[in-house]
Amino acid sequence: MIRSSFATLLLGAALLSPAGAQTADPSVGPATGPAATSPATKPAPSSAPLQAPVARDAQPGSTANPTAAPPSNMPTTASPTGAPTTGAGSLGGIQSTNIFEVKPDASADPGYAEQNNAQRGRVQPGNNAPIWREVNSGKPGYSSLPHSQAPEAGILIQKFTQYPGSMFTTAGEAWRQTRNNWLIPYGGALMLIVLVAILLFYFAKGPIKVHGKPTGRLIERFTYFERACHWVNAIAFCILAISGIVMAFGKFFALPILGGQIFGPITWVLKTIHNFVGPAFVVSLIVMFFAFVRDNFPDKSDWLWIRKGGGLFNGEHVPAGRFNAGEKLVFWGGVLFLGIFVTLSGLFLDHLLPVGEYTRGNMQIAHMVHAVATILMMCMIMGHIYLGTFGMNGAYRAMKTGYVDETWAREHHEIWYDDIKAGKIPAQRTPDPSVAKTPTRPARA
């Protein structure tokens, strides 16, 4: 039983094998190769050269040509000498070669660098270098949008340029390098240095105190209109400063704590508030400039105040007018000079200026100017806020109520106090509504 089954398997394998399935065709000639050899018998060695196999579709009676090329369905392999050969062990007709040795190269064609994308596709299919070279050139392409609404609609990638601190690259990448490698790290470091310096000064020196005893007689330092202008401007500045710091530096200190799902909406809300509060800050800045400009012109007493550092370090009393040299520096340097760059660049970023095109390049320049000016302004205003609050006793009360004691005025603004005593400046600048004016009757003839 076992022998009969084994014999049946051997017979089936012989019938299914290539050697058993093929039948000899007397018109084709002797078969060559391992398929024509029976497992039981081996072919006798022969010194005659091997003939190329004849195609299966050859007509009966035809003879094989030893010099004929191998059929197309016969795979080729490379011989040790480099010539292609045929055989059953080759890789389906694929020939390997080094693309750097293919001659002539497409770049040798005349006008290769000036070819458009269609011409390049004929010599190097799939090479889209011409179209991307044109895209990187910054030349505008076709766009159906009007130029007044979208001046850069036909420009995909900005042309190469170099901003301060960046490499010579596309304008978008150059702006990113300037912002991330210079404005953010050095701007943030400068504000931290100023904040630390203020804290160290406070802990080392403490607040500036009034040495004399209060007299109880008050002098009006700021009118209601002046205080209203100052507080509107101060509140707008604080909102803009906080929102700007979160937008610029929030990903470093707030994002790791809050996470993206909370930090993202908060930043969007602050950005929206920033865009709406900005114009209000501009208006308040202009109004405040005209409200305080009359008493902020420099005079000869300011040079003495600057030389002595306002007495901040040695406690020496330095005479000053209504505003000392430090306050005048904040007014002319922070409110006027830096304020011009902050307001113009901010309004341009909000698309509120009627001049100029709102292109990406102009927006990038406006952003860099806005960042530098606002960082310097915040550093300057931080010192002003310190001296106007807990850095000097009585300073916050003056801006809150509008009045200071005579002792405070004499010790911090002696020249202004002397002018009040001399009658050059009224001690009460705002008319007292409680004092009714008595109408005068004309004299009878």
TABELRA-V851958 format. One record per pair of residues at least 24 apart in sequence whose C-alpha atoms are under 10 Angstrom apart, sorted by the first residue. I is the first residue (numbers start at 0). J is the second residue. Records with the same first field share a line. If there is no record, write none. Layout:
I->J, J
This chain:
24->59
25->59, 60
26->57, 58, 59, 60, 61, 62
27->52, 53, 54, 55, 57, 58, 59, 60, 61, 62, 63
28->52, 53, 60, 61, 62, 63
51->85
131->156
133->158
134->158
135->159, 169
136->169
137->169, 170
146->356
147->356, 357
148->356, 357
149->356, 357, 358
150->356, 357, 358, 359
151->356, 357, 358, 359, 360
152->358
157->359, 360
158->360
160->360
162->363, 364, 367
163->367
170->359, 360, 363
171->359, 360, 363
173->363
174->360, 363, 364, 366, 367
175->363
177->367
178->247, 363, 366, 367, 370
179->247
182->247, 367, 370, 371, 374
183->247, 248, 370, 371, 374
184->248
185->374
186->247, 248, 370, 371, 373, 374, 375, 378
187->244, 247, 248, 374
189->374, 375, 378
190->374, 375, 377, 378, 379, 381
191->378
192->378
193->377, 378, 379, 381, 382
194->378, 381, 382, 385
196->382
197->381, 382, 385, 386, 390
198->385
200->311, 312, 390
201->385, 389, 390
204->311, 312, 313, 314, 390
205->389, 390, 391
206->311, 385, 386, 388, 389, 390, 391, 392
207->310, 311, 314, 386, 389, 390, 391, 392, 393, 394, 411
208->314, 390, 391, 392, 393, 407, 410, 411
209->391, 392, 393, 406, 407, 408, 409, 410, 411
210->406, 407, 410
211->405, 406, 407, 409, 410
212->404, 405, 406, 407
213->403, 404, 405, 406, 407
214->404, 405, 406, 407
215->403, 404, 405, 406
216->402, 403, 404, 405, 406, 426
217->401, 402, 403, 404, 405, 406, 407, 408, 426, 427
218->397, 401, 402, 403, 404, 405, 406, 407, 408, 416, 419, 425, 426, 427, 428
219->397, 400, 401, 402, 403, 404, 405, 425, 426, 427, 428, 429
220->321, 397, 398, 400, 401, 402, 403, 404, 408, 426, 427, 428
221->291, 397, 398, 399, 400, 401, 402, 403, 427, 428, 429
222->398, 400, 401, 402, 427, 428, 429
223->398, 399, 400, 401, 429
224->287, 290, 429
225->286, 287, 290, 291, 398, 401
226->287, 290, 397, 398, 399, 400, 401
227->283, 287, 398, 399
228->282, 283, 284, 285, 286, 287, 288, 290, 291
229->283, 284, 286, 287, 288, 290, 291, 398
230->283, 287, 398, 399
231->279, 280, 282, 283, 284, 287
232->279, 280, 281, 282, 283, 284, 285, 286, 287
233->280, 283, 284, 380, 384
234->276, 280
235->273, 276, 277, 278, 279, 280, 281, 283, 284
236->273, 276, 277, 279, 280, 281, 283, 284, 377, 380
237->377
238->269, 272, 273, 276, 277, 280
239->269, 270, 272, 273, 274, 275, 276, 277, 280, 373
240->273, 373, 374, 376, 377
241->269, 273
242->266, 267, 268, 269, 270, 271, 272, 273, 274
243->269, 270, 273, 370, 373, 374
244->374
245->269, 270
246->270, 273
247->370
273->345, 349
274->345, 346, 348, 349
275->349
277->341, 342, 345, 346, 349
278->342, 345, 346, 349, 351
280->338, 342
281->338, 339, 341, 342, 343, 345, 346
282->342
284->334, 335, 338, 339, 342
285->334, 335, 338, 339
287->330, 334
288->330, 331, 334, 335
291->322, 327, 330
292->327, 330, 331
294->320, 321, 322, 323, 327
295->320, 321, 322, 323, 324, 326, 327, 328, 329, 330, 331
296->322, 324, 327, 330, 331
297->322, 323, 324, 327, 328, 331
298->323, 324
300->324, 414
301->325, 327
309->411
316->410, 411, 412, 413
317->410, 411, 412, 413, 414
318->409, 410, 411, 412, 413, 414, 415, 416
319->408, 409, 410, 411, 412, 413, 414, 415, 416
320->408, 411, 412, 413, 414, 415, 416, 417, 418
321->408, 411, 412, 413, 414, 415, 416, 418
322->411, 412, 414, 415
323->411, 412, 414, 415
325->382, 383
326->383, 386
328->379
329->376, 379, 380, 382, 383
330->380
332->375, 376, 379
333->372, 373, 375, 376, 377, 378, 379, 380
334->376, 379, 380
336->372, 376
337->369, 371, 372, 373, 374, 375, 376
338->369, 372, 373, 376
339->372
340->365, 368, 369, 370, 371, 372, 373
341->365, 366, 368, 369, 370, 371, 372, 373, 374, 376
342->369, 372, 373
343->368, 369
344->368, 369, 370, 372
345->369, 370, 373
402->426, 427
